[in-house]
Amino acid sequence: MAGSSSSSLEGYTTIAEWRAQAEAMKAAVAGLPTSRSVEHTDESDWDDDEIDQIYEPRDGPRDVWDFISDDELDELGFDSGDMFDGVDGETSGTFDAHWLATRCADISSRKSGLSPTALQDQIMDILGTSRPEGELQSSLTDLVGFDDLDFIIDLVSHRSEIVASVASESLRDGTTGQAPRLLTKSQRQEALRRRDLEHKATPLAAAREKEEEYPHVYKTYSAGNTLSHTGAKYKLPAGSQRLEFEKYEEYVVPAGKPGTLWPGQKLVKISDMDGLCRTTFKGYKTLNRMQSLVYPVAYKTSENMLICAPTGAGKTDAAMLTILHTVGQYLTPSPFEDHMATDFAVQAEDFKIVYVAPMKALAAEITEKLGRRLAWLGLHCREYTGDMHLTKSEIVQTQVIVTTPEKWDVVTRKGTGDTELVQKVRLLIIDEVHMLHDERGAVLESLVARTQRQVESTQSLIRIVGLSATLPNYIDVAEFLGVNKRAGLFYFDASFRPVPLEQHFIGVKGKPNSKQYRDNLDQVAFEKVREMLEQDHQVMVFVHSRRDTQATAKMLYEKATDDACVGLFDPSDHEKFEQAMKDVKSTKAREIRDLVPKGLGIHHAGMARSDRNLMERLFAEGIIKVLCCTATLAWGVNLPAAAVVIKGTQVYSAQDGKFVDLGILDVLQIFGRAGRPQFEDVGIGMICTTHDKLAHYLTAVTDQLPIESRFSSKLVDNLNAEIALGTVNSISDAVKWIGYSYLFVRMKRNPMAYGIEWAEFDNDRSLVQRRRKLAIQAARTLQQSQMIIFNEPTEELRSKDIGRIASQYYIQHTSIQIFNSLMKPTSEERDILMMIAMSGEFDNIQSRNNEADELTKMKNNEHFVPYEVKGGIDQAQTKTNILLQVYISRGQPEDFALTNDLNYVAQQAGRICRALFMIALNRRWGYQCLVLLTMAKSIEKRLWAFQHPFNQFDLPKPVLRNLEAKDSLSIDSLREMEPSEIGNLVNNYKMGTKIAKLLDNFPTLSVEAEIAPLNRDVLRVKLYVTPDFRWNDHLHGTSESYYIWVENSDTSEIYHHEFFILNRKKLHDDHELNFTIPLSDPLPDQIYVRAVSDRWLGAETVTAVSFQHLIRPDTESVYTDLLNLQPLPITALKNQALEEIYAQRFQFFNPMQTQLFHTLYHRPVNVLLGSPTGSGKTVAAELAMWWAFRERPGSKVVYIAPMKALVRERVKDWGQRLARPLGLKLVELTGDNTPDTRTIEDADIIITTPEKWDGISRSWQTRGYVRKVSLVIIDEIHLLAGDRGPILEIIVSRMNYIASSTKNAVRLLGMSTACANATDLANWLGVKDEGLFNFRHSVRPVPLELYIDGFPEVRGFCPLMQSMNRPTFLAILNHSPEKPVIVFVPSRRQTRLTAKDLINLCGMEDNPRRFLHMDEDDLQLNLSRVKDEALKEAISFGIGLHHAGLVESDRQIAEELFLNNKIQILIATSTLAWGVNLPAHLVVVKGTQFYDAKIEAYKDMDLTDVLQMLGRAGRPQFDNSGVARIFTQNSKKDFYKHFLHTGFPVESSLHTVLDNHLCAEICAETIITKQDALDYLTWTFFFRRLHKNPSYYGLEISAEEHNSTTAQQIANEYMMSMVDASLAELTDSKCVEVYPNGDVDPTPLGKIMSYYYLSHLTIRHLVRKAKAQASFLDALSWMCRATEYDELPVRHNEDLINAELSRNLTFPGTAFGLPMWDPHVKAFLLLQAHMSRIGLPITDYVGDQTSVLDQAIRIIQASIDVMAELGYLSSMLEFIRLLQCVKSARWPDENPASILPGVATEIPSSSSESSSPPNKKHTPLKEIAKLAASKPQLLQKLARERLAVPASQLPRFAKAAAALPDLAVAVEDVRAGSLAVGLRRLNAVTEREARIYAPRFPKPQTEGWFVVVGDLARDEVLAVKRVGWRASGSNGKNREGRRAVVEVGERPTARTVVKVPLVDAEVEKGRKVDVLVLSDGYVGMEWTVEGVELPGAPKVDTGVVEKKGGGSGGLSGDGEME
């Protein structure tokens, strides 16, 4: 029964007959007496129920055997052995199992390899199949070999006997080894019982054999087991025939029945669908059968799907449904909820849909189809393939991207480059999934695996939809695509084809490729075409090369002529024939003109587009009967025919370099074109192939072969891609990753096919070991190719640059191995061409004999092959090399196959050459880079480097020839010529001007370099890049890119390289590149800076930078060694109180403090202390403080910290720890916090910022407390090099100056991290040797392990940051899985993005909340306090965020949770490093660049910032060591390595901002002459460094003169010129006056500038703009132009936010005349937003607004003084009004009472002249204040009636109203030239220090008054004074005459005397003046006393006229800076 299927069918019939006879016999002998029962069972043919019946013993005979005795059996010749083919009586002639076993043993003993049993099994497998004898023979010969042919002949001829024998052998009794005898009845019953028991007791086998029924699998009747266990089908469809002819053999598979709707199934009507589908499927009535079945899942759910359906069943529309489902989620109104809506708004930027089509031709068709359908929604659909590249902006604008698998693989491989794209994908449609078994299947597997892992890691939903033709093992594919088989798996059989297909498989006889075969093929094709034409069908004949189309058409016509049936082809009776002939005449192609009249057509990709369209149209209209075409027609154009004939199946593949079999995909696609739904009811597809391939196509096309995986062949390269992406980091990751592949699915289903033994599979069902083995093998291969680092013991996998390059450029590892061995730094073009030709991508190019002549001809033609090619023509690489050179030379081979090869070579070579360039760049080989980049451009442009660059423009040939002929015509020399000269040169006068124009457009750059040595070994290079050409959009598009690198002139080693993109938008901006390069001995004479265009040949410039004047400063690092001292106990302080304070924290000083103790605590010397962050410097500072308080009681200590954050930390720490226990007074002086003078007077310790102290100490002569300072502690003094460094320089110089003039020494203590030039610093600070302590970086209380990781240069900042996220996560798991971690990132936005990625990475872990260490209740409690959404999400995963954009409370929550180890990770910006002392075990510095809005580019962080961050690593009380990892770009790695260990040399930047500081000193009168200015500079650090490192400051001294007197002379002249330049600037700003004798005087404006700490440019600007009668808008915009706002950060994309904000404000930002990204515009908008009280769009703006307001008060007050100085009363009042508005957050024309709780405002009118009188309905604050003080009842009434205050708000309203001041103003004591103004507050102060009620202003403000004396009529100011309250007690003065604090409940007063300058004429007769008193904080609160008469004065001539009241004279002494 185990014979072939046909014999088994016969078997069934005989058994049935036999049973029938047996039943008859039973009936006949029922009555006979029983004799001895003879029993026999052979269950094999019996069913279970029969056994059960036998088993029940009945009375009487049961069975036919019961009646036959043994003797009778013998007579019948029915010997018991007979049943088993004579197992007993064996003779030598029998062919049975035993014979087979002995023969197998004999053969296997002769041939090693297979064991006898395995050999026998394999032979049986072959014999058991139902193949024809010929095939059996060849299969057996393959197995056994030719030596044993007789054995094979025996096997074949006795096939059925052997098979039966072996089958029976397997039935033998296992215990006795005997064949079963016939048993007695009782034995039989016993045996049956036993078997039955076994049968019922055995556990069920795994259900492998029977397929599960799935709900959406629509197959016609499935006869049970038609599939084998591997998924292959056993037999052809029913009704198939096999026909044999003389020239061919033919199988006909009949067409199935067209399917119809089954009962109860309805088609989905389009009219019943929602609006989205209705509009998209316009023109359809219903969906077809298949789509109707798919619709509920495709459109109503997000299930992954696999749709298997025959070609033409409408899969594209099914895909369309899934696309609509995705789009529908981003529409408003939602189509799923609102069925009628048809007008939708799309959130187009939120999603992408990717459609992966297998071929470019198909991609184009799909793009067109989808694009047309979706256009109504405004969605864009674009093709993204090798041919169609999309720019970044196009990708952003496109929602549906149609691409090929390879292209999408490349895009997703980048991991980050196109994140914009990859992360937004919501739907991935893979068309023709059955490609999995094709060469390219591996790509699909890696795509799906990558997508599946992305889904798991980011928890984002990406729906995967697979479309495929029918394939037998669809269940495997569904499993691979992650489809829920019960929901998303759809299988439609052939009955769903719109037109059923009749298939003919024709095997043409004759040896493949022989003449006879070709003739037979032609003949068969002709006969088939004729048959079809006779039935009046149109036919398409598919051939496989372009030439063949024509040849076949001619052949058909010739054969028709021979056969006299030309009439069948003749089209002339068609009604449109005449018109068609007209069209044909117009075509250029001769063959078309010949063929069409005969009724034949041709179609291939080599024809002109118009010709192809013509052919398609004529065929569709039926004029052409037969169309000969190539397979592209089937893919790219939807043109069906009644019948298709595939003529021959040999296709030339350029990739394989040989003829291969036509792919099954293509056959299916071509067959899909057979049958036109509207005409025929059946389509006919025929395939003519060679006889030996017949079975292959037969089984494949009738889907009998399961598709297998091709993944293992590409495993190595795919693994490399995943490692480079960072998704696979270890072997276990790789094992997981392989688990997502189709390979894994198939290995489990069919292990044998993948070489997995059954035993192995049985032990390891999930194949972990097998996958490990695969992964480790692949990893080893990659490591040998130097593409990854594979650490075998830890199984870690890390990508190397070469691996990344290979992945990005899609280079095979085999090629990389070749490159590794062949690349040399000095290779020439010839070597490079050879190397490219040898790469693995071209391994399959084969050289064929028929091409040899043509190749040789090309090789010897210098015009085509300029570089010599070694090696014989028959070698693949020689052929590749020749073809590549011919391609660049623009040659065109004649041979068809060669042309294909040529194109293939060109496509691959361009990519390979780019990859080689990247590898050379990576190896820093300058010469090689240039050659390779040029070669890559040569391939892209098809132009050699030695040809003239103008070949890149399309100029006439003769012109180009003329340019080529003249050797010396470089671009530069042409640029120097006149157009007429050029015209002469090229003998074409008109071209002269055109060439001159093109020369202007030729994109070269000019580069200027500035160099400055930082120390002996490091040089800072600044490059200024300017475009040297005119932009032409047509040539340059939107951007041009360049590689810029710096190389050593001798060795051509590259020191640094950058990819520079020049945007059209920013063409005219300054382009500046900053970087450092190492200097090593011997120094080269010069370095070259090369700028090479990435696209244009010949567009390159070289700039030589000479080192002639380079003076390398000596790196004189003096380091103090840490001595091995016994730690001092705290008792050494000998002061009980201090010991108690320290005892709370430690008992002993640490080694460093011990070493410093004596110097700091007992000696008065200046000290410079350099030691790493966290080494205990704070305690050192405290020791110096105790010295000061002990030795100089009553003096003050000033602690200056460079950042507010540090000041705050210090205040907090010292306030609690020192000030309170010791009763010291501590005061904080920052921009945020300015206490009054008395508090400062009383303080012992002043903690402040450099700016603030600079501002205060400027007037040290008038401020006693400045003179009382005995110790200045400057923390982080190495910040001298930063922006605020100059201020530190000035302070130190000033303190030294004060000390020398007051004879009171001021001790200086400078603290810094270890710095490289400590001696210079010490020198400048006046530190002697005993005071210099400069410890190395290693002197840390907790040792630090520092790792610096380089990352490859990624274009774009965000992608670079993103590529660091995974390494950050791994670093955390690696170094600090349990302990706290801080991750520093460059921007606020990065904190959010990084947190998001870390959360996603946690999502892939077993415990996603591994970083969270608190229970759920605690977590919820904390989350309820958090305001920021991003922070909420992060904290719930144990990650905190920390940046200045968070509100204070959120920052505190984050700090507190982190400090208490409730969250393990804190992601912070660099401010945290400075401001908050939160140490962690691990610190990751993620990226060392930040965005600087000023230069609109990314800039490197200061080294000091990085050091500060590293200082946070390691917690002294918990850790034995800390870990820090710095992630930076590769190019910066060496820089950090160098400086983090040696320390950074500190340079000065005073020379860049000298002007303002000079002005301040001139105002303080410390500088009176120019000489003073020079002397003043000698006090500075700048002076010290100028001599040491002249090159840095741009001072040119030759190396010989260095350190000589000449050098000093040059330096002095340099300083003179600096001073002169500064003074000139200041004079220009009207801040100083310089007299010819060198004297210098300050002007009042200069004093204003100095007093308010403004830049002289702000004053200059104000003075230039100032005019009388300024409007409110004027005042606002003038002050926003202040230089102080230059520094306001404008972050990325904030220009867009500004534009949005601008639309909602009174004055648009455009009113300013500056672009939206300008910081001044932002200040302008933020101030308006403050006054309009509108919410800010992002949290960052809140902090920005605070700092804008902070500066605004200072700037406005200065502006008031400037206006007064210039005498414009109206403008001055406008500024005072602006000040009131800013403090109250109101517009001047709003109701001023609206600042009170519960009072509504009106909408401000947008008139720019808002200084019109206030609206009559407004209630002035004065009135409210009066009522509040005297008549509270009336106030309540007013509140209710006029102000409409809600009752609930009344108490708050009353409280606020009570705070308003009610004033009595009196003008007293009027004399000639002066008057006194007295102010009295009638109501008591309710707030401490008389603070004003300004709830919206961020900082508390006290009440202040402007007293203005002027003339309203003449609009002039005579004097202005600022007045503050004096406390009423003690006459308001304390011992120094300063105002005391106003206490609550007082009624303070103020009196001021105003001097009024009079002009001569008025002196005698006096004049009238107006006195105004205005509040500085309440809008509209002002008192006016008009017409005060000033008497004339008695005439006394003093000769002195007092200046007008502006300037500093007009400010009362208590007008402290706000």
Salt bridges, closest charged atoms under 4 A:
GLU23 OE2 - LYS26 NZ 3.06
GLU39 OE1 - ARG188 NH1 3.62
GLU43 OE2 - ARG195 NH1 3.16
ASP48 OD2 - HIS199 NE2 3.68
GLU50 OE1 - ARG19 NH2 3.90
ASP63 OD2 - ARG188 NH2 3.56
ASP66 OD2 - LYS185 NZ 3.78
ASP70 OD2 - ARG36 NH2 3.40
ASP88 OD2 - ARG181 NH1 3.58
ASP106 OD2 - ARG110 NH2 3.42
GLU135 OE1 - ARG131 NH1 3.95
ASP147 OD2 - LYS111 NZ 3.73
ASP148 OD1 - ARG110 NH2 2.81
ASP148 OD2 - LYS111 NZ 3.48
GLU161 OE2 - HIS158 ND1 3.03
GLU169 OE1 - ARG172 NE 3.14
ASP196 OD2 - LYS200 NZ 3.22
GLU211 OE1 - LYS219 NZ 3.88
GLU212 OE2 - ARG486 NH2 2.64
GLU244 OE1 - ARG242 NH2 3.14
GLU244 OE2 - LYS509 NZ 2.60
GLU249 OE2 - ARG242 NE 2.49
GLU249 OE1 - HIS691 NE2 2.54
GLU250 OE2 - HIS504 ND1 2.64
GLU250 OE1 - LYS528 NZ 3.10
ASP317 OD1 - ARG373 NH2 2.95
GLU365 OE2 - LYS369 NZ 3.96
GLU368 OE2 - ARG372 NH1 2.78
ASP387 OD1 - LYS360 NZ 3.21
GLU406 OE2 - ARG440 NE 2.98
ASP409 OD2 - ARG413 NE 3.57
ASP409 OD1 - ARG450 NH1 2.83
GLU420 OE2 - LYS424 NZ 3.13
GLU432 OE1 - HIS434 NE2 3.11
GLU439 OE2 - ARG710 NH1 3.03
GLU439 OE1 - LYS714 NZ 3.52
ASP476 OD2 - ARG746 NH1 2.27
ASP476 OD1 - ARG749 NH1 2.73
GLU479 OE2 - LYS748 NZ 3.98
GLU479 OE1 - ARG749 NH2 3.63
GLU502 OE2 - HIS504 NE2 2.68
ASP519 OD2 - LYS515 NZ 2.78
ASP522 OD1 - LYS647 NZ 3.35
GLU531 OE2 - LYS528 NZ 3.65
GLU534 OE2 - ARG530 NE 3.82
ASP563 OD2 - ARG530 NH1 2.31
ASP583 OD2 - ARG617 NH2 2.29
ASP594 OD2 - ARG590 NE 3.98
GLU616 OE2 - HIS603 NE2 2.90
GLU616 OE2 - ARG609 NH2 3.72
GLU621 OE2 - LYS576 NZ 3.93
GLU621 OE2 - ARG617 NE 3.68
ASP661 OD2 - LYS693 NZ 3.79
GLU680 OE2 - ARG676 NH2 2.89
ASP703 OD1 - LYS233 NZ 3.51
GLU708 OE2 - ARG746 NH2 2.84
ASP717 OD1 - HIS813 ND1 3.17
GLU722 OE2 - ARG450 NE 2.78
GLU760 OE2 - ARG770 NE 3.41
ASP762 OD1 - ARG765 NH2 2.79
GLU792 OE2 - ARG780 NE 2.84
GLU795 OE2 - ARG772 NH2 2.54
ASP801 OD1 - ARG804 NH2 2.62
GLU841 OE2 - ARG911 NH2 3.86
GLU851 OE2 - ARG848 NH2 2.36
GLU851 OE1 - LYS879 NZ 3.01
GLU868 OE1 - ARG830 NH1 3.76
ASP901 OD2 - ARG848 NH2 3.37
ASP901 OD2 - LYS879 NZ 2.71
GLU940 OE2 - ARG914 NE 2.99
ASP1000 OD2 - ARG1030 NH1 2.80
ASP1033 OD2 - ARG1064 NH1 2.90
GLU1040 OE2 - ARG1095 NH2 2.86
GLU1047 OE1 - ARG1090 NE 3.24
GLU1058 OE2 - HIS1056 NE2 3.02
ASP1081 OD1 - ARG1112 NH1 2.87
ASP1094 OD1 - ARG914 NH1 2.57
ASP1114 OD1 - ARG1016 NH1 3.90
GLU1182 OE2 - ARG1217 NH2 2.31
GLU1191 OE2 - ARG1190 NE 3.04
ASP1213 OD2 - ARG1210 NH1 2.72
ASP1213 OD1 - ARG1217 NE 2.89
ASP1232 OD1 - LYS1204 NZ 3.16
ASP1232 OD2 - ARG1208 NH2 3.02
ASP1232 OD1 - LYS1899 NZ 3.09
ASP1242 OD1 - ARG1935 NH2 3.62
GLU1251 OE2 - ARG1284 NE 2.95
ASP1254 OD2 - ARG1258 NH2 3.61
ASP1254 OD1 - ARG1294 NH1 2.80
ASP1254 OD2 - HIS1557 ND1 3.95
GLU1276 OE1 - HIS1278 NE2 3.34
ASP1320 OD2 - ARG1585 NH1 2.28
ASP1320 OD1 - LYS1588 NZ 2.65
GLU1330 OE2 - ARG1163 NH2 3.08
ASP1349 OD2 - ARG1525 NH2 2.63
GLU1405 OE1 - ARG1410 NH1 3.24
GLU1416 OE1 - ARG1409 NH1 3.56
ASP1418 OD2 - LYS1462 NZ 2.90
GLU1429 OE2 - LYS1432 NZ 3.94
GLU1448 OE1 - ARG1451 NH2 2.42
GLU1455 OE2 - HIS1442 NE2 2.77
GLU1456 OE1 - ARG1425 NH2 3.55
ASP1492 OD2 - LYS1499 NZ 3.31
GLU1496 OE1 - LYS1066 NZ 3.30
ASP1500 OD1 - LYS1532 NZ 3.47
ASP1519 OD1 - LYS1379 NZ 3.45
ASP1519 OD2 - HIS1481 ND1 3.32
ASP1519 OD1 - ARG1515 NH2 2.87
GLU1547 OE2 - ARG1585 NH2 2.94
ASP1555 OD2 - HIS1656 NE2 3.33
GLU1561 OE2 - ARG1294 NH2 2.54
GLU1596 OE1 - HIS1109 NE2 3.92
ASP1620 OD1 - LYS1570 NZ 3.15
GLU1625 OE1 - ARG1660 NH2 2.93
ASP1628 OD2 - ARG1660 NH1 3.41
ASP1628 OD2 - ARG1664 NH2 3.64
ASP1674 OD2 - LYS1667 NZ 3.24
ASP1686 OD1 - HIS1720 NE2 2.58
GLU1687 OE1 - LYS1494 NZ 3.32
GLU1694 OE2 - ARG1691 NH1 2.81
GLU1694 OE1 - LYS1722 NZ 2.68
GLU1700 OE1 - ARG1703 NH1 2.50
ASP1740 OD1 - ARG1388 NH1 2.79
ASP1740 OD2 - ARG1691 NE 3.87
ASP1744 OD2 - ARG1691 NH1 2.94
ASP1744 OD2 - LYS1722 NZ 2.72
ASP1750 OD2 - LYS1204 NZ 3.82
ASP1750 OD1 - LYS1899 NZ 2.68
GLU1774 OE1 - ARG1777 NH1 3.37
GLU1790 OE2 - ARG1733 NH2 2.95
GLU1802 OE1 - HIS1818 NE2 2.80
GLU1823 OE2 - ARG1842 NH1 3.65
ASP1862 OD1 - LYS1826 NZ 3.58
GLU1868 OE1 - ARG1951 NE 2.94
ASP1869 OD1 - ARG1871 NE 3.07
ASP1869 OD2 - ARG1951 NH2 3.67
GLU1889 OE2 - ARG1888 NH2 3.04
GLU1903 OE2 - ARG1881 NH2 2.65
ASP1911 OD2 - ARG1914 NE 3.51
ASP1911 OD2 - ARG1967 NH2 3.02
GLU1916 OE2 - ARG1914 NH1 3.17
GLU1916 OE2 - ARG1967 NH2 3.73
GLU1962 OE2 - ARG1967 NH1 3.15
ASP1976 OD2 - LYS1783 NZ 3.37
GLU2016 OE1 - ARG1263 NH2 3.63
